[in-house]
Amino acid sequence: MSNKSSSSSSASSGIGFSGLLTIVFITLKLLGYISWSWWWVVSPIWISVLLVIVIFVVVMAFALIVELLK
């Protein structure tokens, strides 16, 4: 009998580093250990999103340049 939960899929579960860092920052803010603005408390989320957008734009610009040089 095979165990289906031990399949070799590459899907990951969990919140990741930026999610964990956000939870830590929110906890520290709510407990009063840090007095940062909420913009900085949630910065791991928006910095991650911004990084993905920048990488996407760079890759698309590179693909456009390669296509135009053909």
CYANA upper distance limits for C-alpha pairs under 8 A (distance plus 0.5 A):
  3 ASN  CA      7 SER  CA      8.23
 15 ILE  CA     19 GLY  CA      5.63
 15 ILE  CA     20 LEU  CA      6.84
 16 GLY  CA     20 LEU  CA      6.68
 17 PHE  CA     21 LEU  CA      6.56
 18 SER  CA     22 THR  CA      6.56
 18 SER  CA     44 PRO  CA      5.67
 18 SER  CA     45 ILE  CA      6.81
 18 SER  CA     48 SER  CA      7.70
 19 GLY  CA     23 ILE  CA      6.78
 19 GLY  CA     44 PRO  CA      7.76
 19 GLY  CA     45 ILE  CA      7.52
 20 LEU  CA     24 VAL  CA      6.73
 21 LEU  CA     25 PHE  CA      6.63
 21 LEU  CA     44 PRO  CA      7.23
 22 THR  CA     26 ILE  CA      6.56
 22 THR  CA     41 VAL  CA      7.17
 22 THR  CA     42 VAL  CA      6.26
 22 THR  CA     43 SER  CA      7.99
 22 THR  CA     44 PRO  CA      6.39
 22 THR  CA     45 ILE  CA      7.50
 23 ILE  CA     27 THR  CA      6.57
 24 VAL  CA     28 LEU  CA      6.65
 25 PHE  CA     29 LYS  CA      6.56
 25 PHE  CA     41 VAL  CA      5.88
 25 PHE  CA     42 VAL  CA      7.95
 26 ILE  CA     30 LEU  CA      6.59
 26 ILE  CA     41 VAL  CA      6.58
 26 ILE  CA     42 VAL  CA      7.98
 27 THR  CA     31 LEU  CA      6.60
 28 LEU  CA     32 GLY  CA      6.64
 28 LEU  CA     33 TYR  CA      5.67
 28 LEU  CA     34 ILE  CA      6.41
 29 LYS  CA     33 TYR  CA      6.50
 29 LYS  CA     34 ILE  CA      5.66
 29 LYS  CA     35 SER  CA      6.91
 29 LYS  CA     36 TRP  CA      7.75
 29 LYS  CA     41 VAL  CA      7.88
 36 TRP  CA     40 TRP  CA      6.79
 36 TRP  CA     41 VAL  CA      7.08
 37 SER  CA     41 VAL  CA      6.98
 38 TRP  CA     42 VAL  CA      6.72
 39 TRP  CA     43 SER  CA      6.45
 40 TRP  CA     44 PRO  CA      8.50
 42 VAL  CA     46 TRP  CA      7.48
 43 SER  CA     47 ILE  CA      6.20
 44 PRO  CA     48 SER  CA      6.52
 45 ILE  CA     49 VAL  CA      6.87
 46 TRP  CA     50 LEU  CA      6.48
 47 ILE  CA     51 LEU  CA      6.55
 48 SER  CA     52 VAL  CA      6.83
 49 VAL  CA     53 ILE  CA      6.79
 50 LEU  CA     54 VAL  CA      6.67
 51 LEU  CA     55 ILE  CA      6.67
 52 VAL  CA     56 PHE  CA      6.61
 53 ILE  CA     57 VAL  CA      6.68
 54 VAL  CA     58 VAL  CA      6.68
 55 ILE  CA     59 VAL  CA      6.65
 56 PHE  CA     60 MET  CA      6.61
 57 VAL  CA     61 ALA  CA      6.51
 58 VAL  CA     62 PHE  CA      6.62
 59 VAL  CA     63 ALA  CA      6.66
 60 MET  CA     64 LEU  CA      6.62
 61 ALA  CA     65 ILE  CA      6.68
 62 PHE  CA     66 VAL  CA      6.67
 63 ALA  CA     67 GLU  CA      6.60
 64 LEU  CA     68 LEU  CA      6.61
 65 ILE  CA     69 LEU  CA      6.70
 66 VAL  CA     70 LYS  CA      7.14
